[in-house]
Amino acid sequence: MATERKVAIITGASQGIGASLVQGFRGIGYGVVANSRTISKVHDLRDPDIITVDGDVASRETAERIVDAAVERFGRIDTVVNNAGLFIAKPFLDYSEADFAAITAVNLAGFFHMSQKAMSWMLRAGFGHVINITATIAEQPMVSIAAALAALTKGGLNAVTRALAIEFAARNIRVNAVSPGVIKTPMHPPAI
């Protein structure tokens, strides 16, 4: 079903920045595919121009379901916002293997699977825009927040954003990063 209405995919859309992005894109008329592990339990399903796809973005299968839902329902994908992220602040020597696996799965594998699947569609369509939500802590660490794994993974997103922006510029696909500072969301303790 081809349409002229623009369509955005937003990962990590159940709370915080992601939930606000869903509202913002709907506010300017986009169709939205919203994803998180439990998005259908927290999102108002009465808006027919929002599709929810439950699933862990670190899974390739979830990325495939998200892209397939967008194309099936709206006929296009204009923008992908890789917003899903995990932030665990603790001293570097206190991180466990489980912390490392969890953070890299969401922050890096999630970006990889979602972007690769969506950008394949964008190449065939001849247009698209990928936005990676990174973090200022990757470029400007803070003594008050020990978050080396966030710096590692979000810094990796900053680097790959620059590489992909160059690789896909001539093919009409833009790739950008937005690096917010500490934002009042459920991810961060209020004291921060």
C-alpha positions in Angstrom: 0.0 0.0 0.0 1.9 3.1 -1.2 1.3 6.3 0.5 2.7 9.8 0.6 2.5 10.0 4.4 5.9 9.7 6.0 6.7 6.8 8.3 9.0 6.5 11.3 10.2 3.5 13.2 11.2 4.2 16.8 12.9 1.7 19.0 12.8 2.0 22.8 9.4 3.7 22.4 7.7 2.7 25.6 9.0 5.4 27.9 11.3 8.5 28.1 12.8 9.9 24.9 11.2 7.1 22.8 7.7 7.8 24.0 8.1 11.5 23.4 9.4 10.7 19.9 6.3 8.7 19.1 4.1 11.7 20.1 6.3 14.1 18.2 6.3 12.2 15.0 2.5 11.6 15.2 2.1 15.3 15.9 3.6 16.1 12.5 1.5 13.5 10.7 3.9 10.5 10.5 2.7 7.0 10.7 4.8 5.3 13.4 6.0 1.8 14.2 6.8 1.8 17.9 9.0 -0.9 19.4 10.0 -2.1 22.9 9.9 -5.4 24.7 6.5 -4.6 26.1 5.2 -1.7 23.9 1.7 -3.2 23.4 1.2 -3.2 27.2 2.0 0.5 27.7 0.9 2.2 24.5 -2.6 3.5 23.7 -3.6 1.3 20.8 -6.5 3.5 19.7 -4.4 5.4 17.2 -4.6 3.6 13.9 -1.5 5.3 12.7 0.7 3.7 15.3 1.7 0.1 15.1 3.3 -1.5 18.0 5.8 -4.4 17.7 6.9 -6.1 20.9 10.3 -7.6 21.0 14.0 -7.2 22.0 15.6 -5.0 19.4 18.9 -7.0 19.9 17.2 -9.8 18.0 17.4 -9.8 14.2 13.9 -11.4 14.1 12.5 -8.4 15.9 14.1 -6.0 13.4 12.6 -8.0 10.6 9.1 -7.9 12.2 9.4 -4.2 12.7 10.4 -3.4 9.1 7.8 -5.9 7.7 5.1 -4.2 9.8 6.0 -0.8 8.5 6.1 -1.8 4.9 2.9 -3.9 5.1 0.8 -1.2 6.9 2.2 2.0 5.5 4.1 1.0 2.3 7.3 2.9 3.2 10.0 3.8 5.8 11.3 7.3 5.8 13.0 7.5 9.2 14.4 5.0 11.7 15.3 6.3 15.2 17.6 3.8 17.0 16.6 5.0 20.4 16.6 1.7 22.4 19.4 1.8 24.8 20.6 0.4 28.1 22.5 2.5 30.6 24.2 0.9 33.6 26.3 3.3 35.7 28.9 1.7 37.9 32.6 1.7 38.3 34.4 -0.1 35.5 35.7 -3.0 37.6 32.3 -3.7 39.0 30.7 -4.5 35.6 29.9 -8.2 35.1 29.9 -10.3 32.0 26.1 -10.1 32.1 26.2 -6.3 32.2 28.6 -6.2 29.2 26.4 -8.7 27.3 23.2 -6.8 28.0 24.6 -3.4 27.1 26.3 -4.4 23.9 23.2 -6.5 22.9 20.8 -3.5 23.1 23.1 -0.6 22.3 25.1 -2.2 19.4 23.4 -5.4 18.2 20.0 -3.5 18.3 21.4 -0.7 16.2 23.0 -3.2 13.8 20.0 -5.4 13.1 17.5 -2.5 12.9 19.7 -0.3 10.7 20.7 -3.1 8.4 17.2 -4.4 7.8 15.7 -0.9 7.4 18.5 0.4 5.2 18.1 -2.5 2.8 14.6 -1.4 2.2 15.7 2.3 2.0 18.2 1.4 -0.7 15.5 -0.2 -2.8 13.2 2.8 -2.2 15.9 5.3 -3.0 15.6 7.4 0.2 15.7 7.3 4.0 17.1 8.7 7.2 18.6 6.9 10.2 19.0 8.7 13.5 21.1 7.1 16.2 20.5 8.3 19.8 23.9 8.2 21.4 25.1 10.0 24.5 27.3 13.0 25.4 29.1 10.8 27.9 30.8 9.1 25.0 32.5 12.3 24.1 32.6 14.0 27.4 32.9 11.7 30.4 31.8 13.0 33.8 33.6 12.3 37.1 30.1 12.1 38.8 28.9 9.2 36.6 31.0 6.1 36.1 29.6 4.7 32.9 32.5 3.2 30.8 30.2 0.7 29.0 27.8 3.4 28.0 30.8 5.4 26.7 32.1 2.4 24.8 28.8 1.5 23.1 27.6 5.0 22.5 31.0 6.0 21.3 30.8 3.1 18.8 27.5 4.5 17.6 29.1 7.9 17.1 31.8 6.3 15.0 29.6 4.1 12.9 27.2 7.0 12.3 30.1 9.0 10.7 31.1 6.0 8.6 27.6 5.2 7.4 26.9 8.9 6.6 29.8 8.8 4.2 29.0 5.4 2.8 25.3 6.1 2.1 25.4 9.9 1.2 25.5 9.3 -2.5 22.5 6.9 -2.2 20.1 9.4 -0.7 20.2 7.9 2.8 21.1 10.3 5.6 22.6 9.0 8.8 22.8 11.2 11.9 23.4 11.0 15.6 21.8 12.9 18.4 23.8 12.9 21.7 21.6 14.1 24.5 23.0 14.8 27.9 21.3 13.5 31.1 17.6 13.6 30.4 14.9 13.2 33.0 13.6 9.7 32.0 12.9 6.5 33.9 16.3 5.2 32.8 18.1 7.7 35.1 17.8 8.0 38.9 16.2 11.4 39.8 19.4 12.3 41.8 21.3 12.5 38.5 
